Amino acid sequence: MINKLEEVLKESLGVFHIPVIKAIEIFLIFIIAAILIKLGRYLIKKFFEKQKKFKYKLDDKRLDTMCTLLISLFKYAVYIAAVIVSLSDILDLKAVLAAAGVGGVAIGLGAQSLIKDTISGFFILLEDQFAVGDLITIDNMTGTVERMELRVTRLKNSTGDLYIIPNGEIKRVINHTRDNKMAIVDVPVAYSSNISKVNEIVQKVCDEVKEEFTIFTEDPKVLGITELADNNINLRIVAKTLPNEQWAVERRIRMKLKESFEENRLEFYDRSTILKND
């Protein structure tokens, strides 16, 4: 088919048919490369999905991380092979590649940065610093790990912004997903309030919230008075939850406190003191 196409182009374009044929061959090579990448991505995902069903297996997040990293590695390998085939076989640059040497071509293509990012990525995986699905902070960027690729890590923050960070630039990582988290709610209470009654109501809220959630590793409890401020006393509620569940607990506690204080005609602040200060 290529020969027939070459004959047609030769008749219509003359000597200019050669670069056209070369361009078509390169285009076909990259089409095949794209198909191989899609097929490889599908097979790799199927393999790791099967791994998740085994009784004895790695953590799901770690498997997801290995999956995205392997897909990225396969993608780069296929594209690099496609470029090498295009340069050496189709464009007849074997002599140039041999003269320059593999190291010279790699440096010329900026592979030093790629190698640095790749090695960093493998060390992140090896040391289990974070995994796909973890909530982390890198420098001043906080987000959930969407994907970890051969060269970059992709984070998505709570507003949907996507951070794309080269693995070689990741120096300090805060992982917010590892280990249990402390839920802390400070409750302002007016000095004029009956503190015994307040303690009773706050503890009741803690007990009610405990029944609503199944994520506690330590039940909510009233820690006690933590501050004597100008316009109020501060009571503190503490609890321990599974990773990344503390915010939902804190929001629920605050909501129930607001409702309970209104029902019992309790104030968070002494209004007379506030008005006097104003």
Protein Blocks (a to p, Z undefined) as FASTA:
>chain_A
ZZmmmmmmmmmnommlmmmmmmmmmmmmmmmmmmmmmmmmmmmmmmmmmmmmpmbdcdfk
lmmmmmmmmmmmmmmmmmmmmmmmmmmmmnopmmmmmmnommlmmmmnopmmmmmmmmmm
mmmmmnomacehiacdehjaccddfbdcfkbccdddfkopacdddfklmmbdcdfkgocd
dddddddddfkbcfklmmmmmmmmmmmmmmmpckbfbdcddfbjfbdcfkbccddddddd
dehklmmmmmmmmmmmmmmmmmnopafbdfklmmmmZZ
